[in-house]
Amino acid sequence: MDETAAFERERPRLLRIAGRILRDDAEAEDIVQQTWLRLQSTEAVIDNLPGWLTTVTTRLCLDRLRAPKPVLVDDLAFPSLTEDPADTLALADTVGIALQVVLDRLTPSERVAFVLHDSFSFDFPTIAAMLGTTPAAARKLASRARSKVRPEGVQRRRADWEVVDAFLAAARQGDFEQLLALLAPGVVVAGDEAAISAGTPTRIEGRSAVAAMFNGAAKAALPVFIDGRPGAAWFHRGSPRVAFDFTVVDGVVDRIDFRADPAILEHLIRRDAGVQRS
């Protein structure tokens, strides 16, 4: 594919990332244009163009946030990209949770970590590569950002499907702090008779216990509708074996029922992540 055509295909995604980080559409356009100029001027061999473009766009956003005034491309202190930093990136689809928050109270690194993880579902190794830090440090940046944002109620309440998808993403990525944030203090996990026979727990109570159970798990769970509600299900060889029926109250998970009754499983409807209803 022609380099120009490849860039134009990525442009809408880059604009969304830059726009969410900077909260300014005009500045986002400028940043993405600077990314294009860097692509034109680089002599590096780029094996992963989407990853390279995402890294450049994110770092340019960081420079813009840190600068006391707008700066030109030639004045930016930007790390050399002769060795493609995207080689180790595993880009997630941009189907994350769209959070409308006030970000001015965050440091540039906190803002980037928070937006990329909570809004675009990037994993922490990817974010760490962009920030030039470790995954553990990137996780702490995102967690610190949440603690600054949430207490004053500036985050809109998530829809049920957003909570379910965010929970599944946190479970897969092993984001224990995010799991805790998405669970009600008295959350309960229980299984019906068929699910218990299949090996699910009979009952687990409490936020810490439930978060520990799901931490790093649910990698084979796919989004579904259960009686019209957003949930998930574990599939084996294309067939659902256990449904995860979520009860969401006031923006957090209050209960998860493991359901393996054939009468329930045969009526599951697959859904795309980020979709509210069919």
Secondary structure by P-SEA (a helix, b strand, c coil): ccaaaaaaaaaaaaaaaaaaaaccaaaaaaaaaaaaaaaaacccccccaaaaaaaaaaaaaaaaaacccccccccccccccccccccccccccccccccccccccccaaaaaaaaaaccccccaaaaaaaacccaaaaaaaaaaaaaacccccccccccaaaaaaaaaaaaaacaaaaaaaacccbbbbbbcaaaaaaccccccccaaaaaaaaccccccbbbbbcccccbbbbbccccccccbbbbbcccccccccccccaaaaaabbbbccccccc
